[in-house]
Every structure is written in C-alpha cells, then in structure tokens.
Amino acid sequence: MLAWQEGRLDSRPGCAPRTRSGDYLWLHKLISTATASRDLKDAVDARVLRRRGEKRLSQYRFG
C-alpha cells in the first residue's frame, strides 16, 4: 500500500499547500528516495496529487 493510500500524506487544513519530494522524505524518514518517488508518481497518476514543475523542481498539491 502506498503512503498516500494509507493517509500518510497530510491533507489537513493549515498544512503546506505544496510540497516537494524532499518534504515527503523528511516526513517519512523510513522510506527510500525510490519509494518516495514512486509514491508521488502513483498519487499523480491516480489524480490524488497534481504536479507542477519537472524533475527536482517538481511541487505537489492535492487535487
């Protein structure tokens, strides 16, 4: 199960409206960079997150 499916991505009001993969890794210290990248890509593919930017400059937002 992916982190966003388990509710490990924080969508509460007041949280940062955009996040980067580094922020995601900081929140989830036990996952690898490959897992973080896969989780974020899968969340974008499932339309849970939107991505803005490319490669290391990508930002993610719910919706």
N, C-alpha and C positions, 0 to 999 in steps of 0.2 A: 504494500500500500504506500502511496506517495504522501509526502509531507502535507501537501495541500488537501488531500483527501482525508487525512487524519485530523485536520483542523490545526496543524502546526503553523500555518501562515496566519498571522494576526490580522484580522479584518475589523477589529473593534474601532469604533469612532475615537478619534484622537490619536490614532497611530499614524505613522508617516504615510502620506498618500501614495508615495512612490518609494520603491526600494530597489536596490541593486543586488546582484548575486553575493557580493561581499557582506551585505547586511544580513542576507539569508544565512550565510555561513556563520556569521557572528551569533545569530540567534540559535542556531542548531550546530553546536560545536562538535557533535559526534558523527557528522556526516562528511563524506569526502567532497571535493570540488566536483568530481564527476557526477555524484549523486545529486548535488545541488543543481547543476546544470540540467540534468535530466528531469528533475522535479519541475524546474521552472519552464522548460520546454514543453513538458506534458501539460502543465497548467495553462500555458498559452494555447496549445493545440485544443484543449478542452474548453477554451474560451472563459476560463475562470480568471485569468490574468490577461492584460494587454501589455505588449512590449513596445517600448519606444526607444529607438537607437539601435546600434549594431555592436556586436561583439562586446568588448569590455565596457563600453559606454552605455549599454542597454539599461533601461529602467523599466520596472514592472509596476503595474497598477491593477487593482481589482476592477473587473467589469468588462 
